């Protein structure tokens, strides 16, 4: 009994330790092996409570860590399913009569093979039916568990049919309740994620709308100016004042032609619609705030990366910070956005002037810190959390009054999602 | 040191050649012009034939060839990683920020009047002659690759390295910058043995630490940045730091 208890505690400790890191098939296999060992040592091996305890323990731990029902359930059930499968295989005639250590090694190998193949399978499947995939291992686990419990009830309540039925009913009811709760929680989770995406999208749409309104106004203004210009030219022509006309053209018009904003036209070179949209919106917002933004797009750019929404949100945050900073400075300050194509990555470079007494980076990135007072400036912390689980790298530099942020997007070879 | 010049405009090439040769002759520097060409491939072939040199390269960016100056520089680096690469160019060839990003790892001279060009080239050659080529490690610099770009950070600017939530990504904090790149703390520690593993996920430069906060288990740096210290290592780190201060 002592060994049993100790090993059980060891198992839970191991679970804690393993859950602290990323879960892979190897860890999954090792965990299962330790459970197997625990159960082997236990005098109440067939005690049906043990799998349930382990399941709940694993589930809660994983859920607290990952905050997703989907992965928590998968992680908590797979070891137990593997265990049941390998135990079943051990009882077949091929493996019967082996010594304890041989059968243990065989089990270990089987467990690792099972974990590995499940891991591969999940990787394939999760791209297609992401949200409900966890129901499969859950159903298998509950099914196996139910069978095991039936065995136990048969043994316990021999000759007490009513009791058997009552316990059976309770068990089924609890299982159904449990599954429903899980589905509800999972659904809720999906909703929250969806809402967040929706919010980001609406934000972009709103800025886009602002932009089109503003462009319309500009267009009207331009038409107005244009008519005036034509009228003046007409005046010169009527009076046949050619010299004045030449002077008027050179002085008034050629400068006006040159200063027309050509930034927006260059956006055509950017093939990613979402990035183009956010750039459009931010460039327009900058214009409203009277901030000078230069866009450097010297060649056609297409970024092949699966995480487009994250990317556009990151660019949005970086641009917001840059534009806000420059808006608070004097007139000469400006923001430059450059898209640079390298052999294995695309670099989004945002460079802007900043205060000479800029706070150190780590402090800037602290959650809730803002140079503009309370309740704002989640920018850099947000950026870090957005970037946390992607392969996009961000470099930040402050050198003599220039703030530079560099988003490095590695090239994805398969050309996924524009 | 051999000097290589690659410039497609013959008049400008002559001009560069003349400036360099005159200066090297007058100052009797240990340098010679090995090659002056319009064809970048000729330069690459020349390097491939005589490997192992540390040279000085004066390159134009727009070379009217399949290879532009920046691509040529990358090729040169494959043969000669300590060589001095200097771009002689007009800014107009690329958008300014993009241009600076691409040539940041190198020196560059902006084409202007003949006299200004002469003075800039002389200043460059002079500084090369004074410093000679020393490898980055010997100069106390940390070299890493972030994206496809190689970066260099002086050891004394390093505050600490930490592991990031994304697997294999390391964050490097300096006074003025925060870089991310793929790597492992263990390998970095081998490259710079003076750094100390103060926490499972932190490798700190104790020379830049200004205070040890034993209550919150933090190391403090001069600009107010902090990094965590493992509870079990706190005493040892504190002693090491004090020994270094004293």
Interface residues (C-beta under 8 A of the other chain):
Chain A: X22 X294 X296 X298 X336 X338 X340 X342 X343 X344 X345 X347 X349 X351 X360 X361 X362 X363 X365 X387 X388 X389 X390 X391 X393 X394 X395 X396 X397 X398 X399 X406 X408 X410
Chain B: X94 X95 X96 X97 X98 X101 X102 X146 X147 X148 X149 X164 X165 X166 X167 X169 X173 X175 X176 X177 X178 X179 X180 X181 X223 X224 X225 X226
